[in-house]
């Protein structure tokens, strides 16, 4: 995670307009605490750290949120208040959080959101092949050939999609696990094979599952879920 400042000493110098000598003296006297512990001169500070001097708070701890949200069908994955049916209005979360990736308006299911800029950027731009799992219902009976083609790859937008794990669930429904996120990928793949997608629901992103969330509900991710996601950023 990117430090807030280069060091605790630098933070003191900037915050209280002290000299380097004065800041050093305060730290060596153990009057500056970071999360309740005496600060070190070159200790990096992170947004989630609380900093106090003689019991007075100089910097409050910034609380990060990591949410799993069941996006309803018909909601746009945007925080722009000018756009009808926007995500911010639908989510109604007290703090501003940002979606990691997208889920098109006609689709529903799992969406991850956070206000942690470091994990947000790194997950979005991670070169690792992150698994995303979907349940898809189409307009006519599936064939064995269609399932095999979806799994091996379909030519869309001038490129062939990566191999996927595909399992037929009933005559019209299949489960698919992708490791890429091309624009409207599943809908384009199905259309190329002569099918129209009637319903599309994302049920998993990497290690985070939709589980028992109901449409429009959200939950905070567990510590283990967050730690697993952060491994993608290292």
C-alpha positions in Angstrom: 0.0 0.0 0.0 1.3 3.4 -0.9 2.4 5.4 2.2 0.6 8.6 3.0 3.9 10.4 3.6 7.5 9.4 3.4 7.9 9.2 7.2 6.4 10.1 10.6 9.0 12.8 11.0 8.1 14.4 7.6 4.4 14.2 8.6 5.2 16.2 11.8 7.2 18.7 10.0 4.5 19.4 7.5 1.5 19.2 9.9 2.9 21.4 12.7 5.4 23.4 10.7 8.3 22.2 12.8 11.9 21.9 12.0 13.5 18.5 11.4 15.3 18.8 14.8 12.1 19.6 16.7 10.2 16.8 15.0 13.0 14.3 15.7 13.0 15.3 19.4 9.3 14.7 19.8 9.6 11.3 18.2 12.6 10.2 20.2 10.8 11.3 23.4 8.0 8.9 22.3 5.4 11.6 22.4 4.2 10.8 18.9 2.1 7.6 18.6 0.9 5.7 15.6 -2.0 3.5 16.3 -1.1 3.7 20.0 2.5 2.8 19.6 5.6 5.1 19.7 6.4 6.2 16.2 9.8 5.6 14.5 11.6 8.4 12.7 11.3 6.8 9.2 8.1 5.0 9.8 5.8 5.3 6.7 2.2 6.4 7.4 -0.8 4.8 5.7 -4.3 6.3 5.4 -5.7 3.8 7.9 -3.2 4.9 10.6 -4.2 7.1 13.6 -1.5 9.6 14.7 -1.5 11.3 18.1 0.8 13.8 19.8 0.5 13.9 23.6 -2.9 12.4 23.3 -4.2 14.9 20.7 -5.2 13.4 17.4 -3.2 14.8 14.5 -4.6 12.4 11.9 -7.7 10.2 12.2 -7.6 6.7 10.9 -9.4 6.4 7.5 -11.7 3.4 7.4 -11.6 1.4 4.3 -14.7 -0.5 3.1 -14.8 -3.5 0.9 -18.3 -4.4 -0.2 -20.0 -7.3 -2.0 -23.2 -6.0 -3.6 -26.0 -7.7 -5.5 -26.6 -5.3 -8.3 -30.1 -5.5 -9.6 -30.9 -5.7 -13.3 -31.6 -2.2 -14.7 -28.9 -0.4 -12.6 -26.1 1.3 -14.4 -22.6 0.7 -13.0 -21.9 4.4 -12.7 -21.7 6.9 -9.8 -22.7 9.8 -12.1 -25.9 11.3 -10.5 -27.0 12.7 -13.8 -27.5 9.2 -15.2 -30.9 7.6 -14.3 -30.8 4.4 -12.2 -27.2 5.0 -11.2 -25.3 2.8 -8.8 -24.7 5.4 -6.1 -28.5 6.0 -5.7 -29.3 2.3 -5.7 -26.5 1.3 -3.3 -27.3 4.1 -0.8 -24.1 3.6 1.1 -23.1 6.4 3.6 -19.6 6.7 2.2 -18.4 7.0 -1.4 -17.2 3.7 -2.7 -16.1 2.8 -6.3 -17.0 -0.3 -8.3 -14.1 -2.6 -9.2 -15.0 -3.4 -12.8 -18.4 -3.3 -14.4 -21.6 -5.3 -14.8 -23.8 -4.1 -17.7 -27.3 -2.7 -17.1 -29.2 -5.8 -18.3 -27.2 -8.1 -16.0 -27.4 -8.7 -12.3 -25.3 -10.2 -9.5 -22.1 -9.7 -7.7 -20.2 -6.3 -7.9 -17.3 -5.4 -5.7 -16.9 -1.8 -4.4 -14.2 -0.1 -2.3 -12.8 3.2 -1.2 -9.3 1.7 -1.0 -7.6 3.3 -4.0 -4.5 1.1 -3.8 -6.4 -2.2 -4.1 -8.9 -0.7 -6.6 -6.2 0.3 -9.1 -4.1 -2.8 -8.8 -7.0 -5.3 -9.1 -8.3 -3.5 -12.2 -4.9 -3.6 -13.8 -3.8 -6.9 -12.6 -2.3 -9.1 -15.3 -3.4 -12.3 -13.5 -6.3 -14.2 -15.0 -9.0 -13.5 -12.4 -11.9 -15.9 -12.4 -15.5 -14.6 -12.7 -18.4 -17.0 -12.6 -21.8 -16.5 -14.2 -25.2 -18.2 -14.6 -26.7 -17.6 -18.0 -30.1 -18.4 -19.4 -30.7 -18.3 -23.2 -33.7 -18.2 -25.5 -33.5 -21.7 -27.0 -32.2 -25.1 -26.1 -28.5 -25.5 -25.7 -26.6 -28.0 -27.8 -23.5 -30.0 -27.0 -21.7 -28.2 -29.8 -22.6 -24.8 -28.4 -21.3 -25.7 -24.9 -18.0 -27.0 -26.4 -17.6 -23.8 -28.5 -18.2 -21.5 -25.5 -15.6 -23.5 -23.6 -12.9 -23.5 -26.3 -13.4 -19.8 -27.3 -15.5 -17.7 -29.6 -14.3 -15.1 -32.1 -15.7 -11.7 -31.0 -14.6 -8.1 -31.5 -11.7 -9.3 -33.7 -10.2 -11.8 -31.2 -10.9 -15.2 -29.8 -12.0 -15.4 -26.2 -9.8 -17.3 -23.7 -10.8 -20.9 -22.9 -13.5 -21.0 -20.3 -15.1 -23.6 -17.9 -18.6 -24.2 -19.0 -21.3 -26.5 -17.5 -24.8 -27.0 -18.7 -27.4 -26.8 -15.9 -30.6 -27.4 -17.8 -32.0 -27.2 -21.3 -31.6 -23.4 -21.4 -29.1 -22.5 -18.7 -25.4 -22.9 -18.3 -22.7 -21.9 -15.8 -19.5 -20.3 -17.2 -16.2 -19.2 -15.6 -14.2 -16.6 -17.4 -10.7 -15.3 -16.9 -11.1 -12.1 -18.9 -13.6 -9.3 -19.1 -14.3 -8.1 -22.6 -17.2 -5.7 -23.1 -20.5 -7.6 -22.9 -18.4 -10.7 -23.5 -20.9 -13.5 -22.7 -23.8 -11.8 -24.6 -21.5 -11.4 -27.7 -20.3 -15.0 -27.4 -23.9 -16.3 -27.3 -25.1 -14.0 -30.1 -22.3 -15.3 -32.3 -23.6 -18.8 -31.7 -27.2 -17.9 -32.5 -28.5 -17.5 -28.9 -30.0 -14.5 -27.1 -29.2 -14.0 -23.4 -32.4 -13.7 -21.4 -30.8 -13.6 -18.0 -27.2 -13.2 -16.8 -26.1 -13.3 -13.2 -22.6 -13.0 -11.8 -22.2 -15.3 -8.8 -18.5 -15.1 -8.0 -15.4 -12.9 -8.5 -12.1 -14.6 -7.6 -12.8 -15.8 -4.0 -15.8 -13.7 -3.3 -19.2 -15.3 -3.8 -22.7 -13.8 -4.0 -23.8 -16.4 -1.4 -27.1 -15.5 0.3 -27.3 -11.8 -0.7 -30.7 -10.7 -2.0 -31.2 -8.3 -4.9 -30.1 -4.8 -3.8 -28.3 -6.0 -0.6 -24.7 -5.5 0.2 -22.3 -6.9 2.9 -18.8 -6.0 4.1 -16.2 -8.5 2.9 -14.6 -10.7 5.6 -10.9 -10.2 6.5 -9.9 -13.4 4.7 -11.7 -12.3 1.5 -9.9 -9.0 1.5 -6.5 -10.6 2.2 -7.1 -13.0 -0.8 -8.0 -10.1 -3.1 -4.9 -8.2 -2.0 -2.7 -11.1 -3.1 -3.7 -10.2 -6.6 -2.0 -6.8 -6.2 1.4 -8.0 -5.1 
